[in-house]
């Protein structure tokens, strides 16, 4: 029984680590998009970057809301 709890704890810890890593990656992508949009020339480019940023924000929020 103790071993089962330890194994479950390891699985949860691994999932949490993977989720944290994915959140960091998405935030880095978001930062890159924000930087690109700052220097975007056309309105179309700015709107495109804004849509990408919004999608990444939703993904980050969904991952942060996930609970094991």
N, C-alpha and C positions, 0 to 999 in steps of 0.2 A: 504494500500500500504506500509506504514511504517512497519506494522507488518509482511508482507510478506518478506520484506528485512531483518528484524531482524531474522526471521526463517531461511532464506537462509544463513545468516551469521553464525547462530548457526550450521547449517548442515556442512557448509564448515569448520568451526573451528573444529568440531568433526572429520571430515575426515582428516584434517591436523594433528590433535593430534594422530589419529590412525596410519597414515602413518609415523609420526615421531617415534612413539613407535616401529613400525615394523622395521624401519631402524636401531634403536638402538639395537633391538634383533638380526638382521642380522649381524651387526658389531661385536656384542659380539660373535656370532657363528664364524665369520671370525677370530677374535682374538684367539679363542680356536683352530681352525684348524691350524693357523700359529704356535701356540705354539706346537701343536702335531707334525706338520711336522718338526719342529726344532729338535725334538728328535726321529724322525722316523729312523728306521734302514735301511730298504731295499729301493731300488730305486722304487719298485712298490708302497710302502706306500707313498713315497714322491710325486710320480706322482698322486696318488689317492687324496692326500690332496690338491695338486695344482689344480686338476680339480674341487674339491669341492669349493675351495677358488674362482676360476674363476667364477663358477656359482653364488656364493653369491655376488661377486662384480657386476655381471650383474644385479642381482635382486635389489641391492642397487641403482645402477645407474638408473634403470628404475623407481624406486620409487621416487628418487630425481628429475627426469625429469618430473614427473607427476605434472600437474598444474590444479588447480580447476578454 
